[in-house]
Amino acid sequence: MPGLTGFLPLVTALATTGRLGELRYGASLPELAAHYGDPWDGGRLHRGDRWPHAFGWGDVQTVFCRCRKLHSLSLPVWHGELDLPQPGGGALTLDTRVTEAELMPALTDSGHGWRTLTYENLPNQRNLEFSPAEEVRVELVLTDRDGYDQPPLPEWVLHKAMLWGFEHVECPEPDRSLPDDGWGAAAER
């Protein structure tokens, strides 16, 4: 993620390009591991199935399909600071407090449009949905409070950022002639 300083440019780039450094929908798990170092293992999403499987680098939470392609990622912005992966391993810690007053001009200046989603059962939340590519969505979640049981803040803040892609129709079988990639190829059912 060279060339960018601070969290606001990173989250703006994520929303408008669908990328957080090398992390993007469809990115290869082995290639990301070669770039950022081995991920931490977040476990299976479904009890009886190895895939889809959660992994992460720093505070970036990801989900991969059995073909080892990135399906989604999530940034828990509400933590107040995040450790984001750096090329070659290690992490950069950034303050993630972004107000709506800071975010909206950055998004508008990007020249990309979005749609705003609200939900009756979540009156203290607004989601901004971006479509940086046909099959890719990024959602920025804004809230008017730091926690569900907290009083309203003077202004809305960024709470979470998510990227995902629509299910790909055909997931190729892993190449069994290759050695175990360390992420469960040998353990697949």
C-alpha positions in Angstrom: 0.0 0.0 0.0 2.8 2.4 -0.8 2.2 6.0 -1.7 -0.7 6.4 0.6 -0.6 7.9 4.1 -3.4 7.6 6.6 -6.5 5.5 6.6 -8.8 7.8 4.7 -7.0 7.4 1.4 -6.9 3.6 1.9 -10.6 3.3 2.6 -11.4 5.6 -0.3 -9.2 3.5 -2.7 -10.9 0.3 -1.4 -14.4 1.8 -2.1 -13.5 3.1 -5.6 -11.1 0.4 -6.9 -12.0 -2.7 -4.8 -8.4 -3.0 -3.7 -6.6 -2.7 -0.4 -3.0 -3.1 -1.6 -2.8 -6.5 -3.2 -6.0 -7.6 -1.4 -8.9 -7.7 -3.9 -11.7 -10.0 -4.9 -10.3 -13.0 -6.7 -6.7 -12.6 -5.5 -4.8 -15.9 -5.0 -4.1 -17.0 -1.4 -0.7 -18.4 -2.3 0.3 -15.1 -4.1 -1.0 -13.0 -1.2 1.0 -15.2 1.2 4.1 -14.7 -0.9 3.5 -10.9 -0.8 2.4 -10.3 2.8 3.7 -13.5 4.5 1.6 -16.4 5.8 -1.9 -15.4 7.0 -3.3 -16.3 10.4 -5.9 -19.0 10.3 -9.4 -17.8 11.2 -11.0 -21.3 10.8 -13.8 -22.9 8.8 -17.0 -20.9 8.1 -19.1 -24.1 8.2 -18.5 -26.9 10.7 -18.3 -29.8 8.3 -16.5 -28.1 5.4 -12.9 -26.8 5.2 -13.9 -24.3 2.5 -14.9 -21.4 2.5 -12.2 -20.6 5.1 -11.3 -17.5 7.0 -7.7 -16.1 7.1 -6.3 -12.8 7.9 -3.3 -10.5 7.9 -3.1 -8.1 10.8 -6.6 -6.9 11.4 -7.8 -7.6 7.8 -10.3 -10.5 7.9 -10.6 -12.5 4.7 -12.6 -15.4 3.4 -11.3 -17.7 0.6 -13.0 -20.2 -1.6 -11.6 -23.8 -2.0 -9.9 -22.6 -5.2 -7.9 -20.3 -3.0 -9.4 -17.1 -4.4 -10.3 -14.2 -2.1 -14.1 -14.0 -1.8 -14.5 -11.2 0.8 -12.7 -9.1 3.3 -13.7 -7.0 6.3 -12.1 -4.2 8.2 -13.3 -3.7 11.8 -12.9 0.1 11.7 -14.7 0.5 15.0 -11.6 -0.7 16.8 -10.2 2.8 16.4 -6.9 1.5 14.9 -6.0 -1.3 12.6 -2.9 -3.3 11.8 -2.7 -3.4 8.0 -0.4 -5.9 6.3 2.8 -4.7 4.6 4.7 -6.3 1.7 7.2 -8.8 3.0 5.4 -9.2 6.3 4.8 -7.0 9.3 2.0 -4.5 9.8 1.4 -0.7 9.7 -0.9 0.5 12.5 -3.3 3.3 11.5 -5.8 5.4 13.3 -9.2 4.5 11.7 -11.4 7.2 13.1 -13.0 8.8 10.0 -16.0 11.1 10.3 -18.7 11.5 7.7 -17.5 15.1 7.2 -14.0 13.8 6.2 -15.2 10.8 4.2 -17.8 12.3 2.0 -15.5 14.9 0.3 -12.9 12.2 -0.3 -15.5 9.9 -1.9 -17.0 12.8 -4.0 -13.5 13.9 -5.2 -12.8 10.3 -6.4 -15.5 10.8 -9.1 -17.1 7.4 -8.3 -20.8 7.1 -7.5 -22.4 5.0 -4.8 -25.9 4.2 -3.5 -26.9 4.8 0.1 -28.8 2.0 1.9 -30.8 2.4 5.1 -32.7 -0.2 7.0 -35.8 0.3 9.2 -34.5 -2.1 11.9 -31.1 -0.2 12.0 -32.0 3.5 12.3 -28.5 4.4 13.6 -26.7 3.0 10.5 -26.2 4.0 6.9 -24.4 1.9 4.3 -22.7 3.3 1.2 -22.5 0.7 -1.5 -19.9 0.9 -4.3 -19.5 -1.2 -7.4 -15.9 -0.9 -8.5 -16.2 -3.8 -10.9 -19.2 -5.7 -12.3 -19.0 -8.6 -9.9 -17.5 -6.7 -6.9 -19.2 -4.7 -4.1 -17.7 -2.6 -1.4 -19.8 -1.3 1.5 -18.8 1.4 4.0 -21.0 1.3 7.1 -21.5 4.6 9.0 -23.1 4.8 12.4 -24.1 7.6 14.7 -22.6 6.1 17.8 -19.6 4.1 18.9 -21.6 1.2 20.2 -25.2 0.0 20.1 -25.8 0.9 23.7 -23.9 4.3 23.4 -25.5 7.7 23.0 -25.4 9.4 19.6 -22.2 11.1 18.6 -22.0 14.7 17.3 -21.5 13.3 13.8 -21.6 10.0 12.0 -18.4 7.9 11.8 -17.1 5.0 9.7 -17.8 1.8 11.5 -16.8 -1.0 9.1 -15.6 -1.6 5.5 -16.4 -4.7 3.6 -15.5 -6.0 0.1 -17.1 -9.1 -1.5 -17.8 -10.6 -4.9 -20.6 -12.6 -6.2 -20.2 -16.4 -6.2 -18.3 -17.7 -9.1 -20.1 -20.3 -11.0 -17.3 -22.8 -11.5 -14.7 -23.3 -8.8 -11.9 -25.4 -10.2 -10.6 -28.4 -8.2 -7.3 -27.7 -6.5 -4.4 -29.3 -8.5 -3.7 -32.5 -6.4 -0.4 -33.0 -8.2 0.9 -29.9 -6.3 2.2 -30.3 -2.7 -0.1 -29.2 0.1 -0.2 -25.5 0.2 -0.4 -25.4 4.0 -3.9 -24.2 3.9 -5.8 -27.4 3.9 -5.4 -28.9 0.4 -4.4 -32.3 1.9 -7.3 -32.0 4.4 -10.0 -31.4 1.9 -13.1 -33.6 1.9 
